Each structure stands twice: as C-alpha cells, then as structure tokens.
Amino acid sequence: MKRLVPVCYLLCLSMLISVGQVAAEGSTVHEVVIPDGVDQFIPAIITISAGETVRWVNNDTKQPSHDFASLPGPNPENKELKVIELKSGEVFEHTFNRPGEYIYFCYIHKGMIGKVIVK
C-alpha cells in the first residue's frame, strides 16, 4: 500500500503536466497578413489577451522581404519584437505575455506600421 501512494502521485503529476502542454498548444493565435503588393500590416491594430500569440504572414511576392521591429523607446514593452526579417511566404509567431501596447514598423517601408494591444 505504501508503494502505491508514490505511484499514484507520479501518475497524477504526469497527467497534470500533459494537460498543461495541451492547453499551451491550443492557445489562441491571431493573424496579421502582409498582402501581395500592399505595404501594410492587415489588420494594422490588433487587440489580444496576455498569453495569446500573433502570427505574421508575408504574402507579398513583389518585395523580397519585410524587416520589422518594435518602435524604440524607454518602456520594456518597446523591446518586445527584435528585428524580424520576414521573406515572401514566411511566417513568424510571437506570444505576448505582458499587457501593454506594442508598436512595430517595417524598416524598409517607413509608413508600414502596426500595433498589438495586449489586455
């Protein structure tokens, strides 16, 4: 009987860990698209909850790549997105864990700006 308790404990613990991994894999993903021939992030502003993921998809076949990063600034959230080179057909995902407003822009196309609002 004494040996059965540790075995049951380990079994329950492994089940909890696997449930946590399934929940993490099933988290919400929001998509921002760079359309073909249009220098824009669509949608330009997206609102998500903390712990959710944004997926950027580059569908632009007319530009070789779009390089984007967070707008520089003094707040920690300003440094959330490092320089990301997203070539045509590529996808990039990032999970935002802290509430805040994350403004980002394309280095190549200066008017190409987006914002992720994390609640």
C-alpha positions in Angstrom: 0.0 0.0 0.0 2.9 2.4 0.8 4.3 1.9 -2.6 1.0 2.6 -4.3 0.8 6.2 -3.0 4.0 7.4 -4.7 3.0 5.7 -7.9 -0.5 7.3 -7.9 1.2 10.7 -7.1 3.5 10.4 -10.1 0.7 9.3 -12.3 -1.4 12.3 -11.3 1.5 14.7 -11.7 2.3 13.4 -15.2 -1.3 13.8 -16.2 -1.4 17.4 -15.0 1.8 18.2 -16.9 0.4 16.8 -20.1 -2.9 18.7 -19.8 -0.8 21.9 -19.3 1.1 21.2 -22.5 -2.1 20.6 -24.5 -3.6 23.9 -23.2 -0.4 25.7 -24.2 -0.5 24.2 -27.7 -4.2 25.1 -28.1 -3.7 28.8 -27.2 -5.3 31.5 -29.4 -3.4 32.7 -32.4 -4.3 35.9 -34.2 -3.1 36.6 -37.7 -1.6 39.7 -39.3 -1.1 39.5 -43.0 1.3 41.4 -45.3 -0.8 41.3 -48.6 0.7 40.9 -52.1 1.8 44.3 -53.4 0.5 46.3 -50.5 2.9 47.8 -48.0 0.6 47.3 -44.9 0.1 45.1 -42.0 -3.6 43.9 -42.0 -5.0 44.4 -39.6 -2.8 47.4 -38.6 -4.1 47.3 -35.0 -4.9 44.0 -33.2 -6.1 43.5 -29.6 -5.3 40.3 -27.8 -5.2 38.9 -24.3 -2.0 38.2 -22.4 -0.6 34.8 -23.3 -2.0 34.8 -26.8 0.1 34.6 -30.0 0.3 36.8 -33.1 1.2 35.2 -36.4 2.6 37.4 -39.1 2.2 36.0 -42.6 4.1 37.6 -45.6 2.1 37.0 -48.7 3.9 39.7 -50.6 5.5 38.3 -53.7 6.6 41.7 -55.1 9.0 42.6 -52.3 11.8 40.1 -51.4 11.3 40.7 -47.6 9.9 43.0 -44.9 12.0 43.7 -41.9 10.1 44.8 -38.8 10.8 45.5 -35.2 9.3 47.3 -32.1 9.4 51.0 -32.1 12.3 52.1 -29.9 11.5 53.6 -26.6 12.2 53.6 -22.8 9.5 51.1 -21.8 10.2 47.3 -21.6 7.4 46.6 -24.0 9.1 48.7 -26.6 11.7 46.0 -27.0 9.4 43.0 -27.3 10.0 42.5 -31.1 13.6 42.4 -32.2 14.3 42.9 -35.9 12.5 40.2 -37.8 13.2 39.5 -41.5 10.1 38.0 -43.0 10.8 36.9 -46.6 8.0 36.3 -49.0 6.0 33.2 -48.0 7.4 33.1 -44.5 5.5 33.1 -41.2 6.6 34.5 -37.8 4.9 33.9 -34.4 5.3 35.7 -31.1 3.4 35.2 -27.8 2.8 38.3 -25.8 2.7 37.7 -22.1 2.7 41.2 -20.7 -0.1 43.7 -21.1 0.8 46.9 -23.0 0.8 48.5 -26.4 3.5 47.1 -28.8 4.0 49.4 -31.8 6.1 48.0 -34.6 7.2 49.1 -38.1 8.9 47.9 -41.2 12.5 49.2 -41.7 12.1 49.0 -45.5 8.7 50.8 -45.8 8.6 53.6 -43.3 4.8 54.1 -43.5 4.2 50.4 -42.7 3.2 50.4 -39.0 1.3 48.1 -36.8 0.2 47.8 -33.2 -0.5 44.9 -30.8 -2.6 45.8 -27.8 -2.3 43.2 -25.1 -5.0 43.3 -22.4 
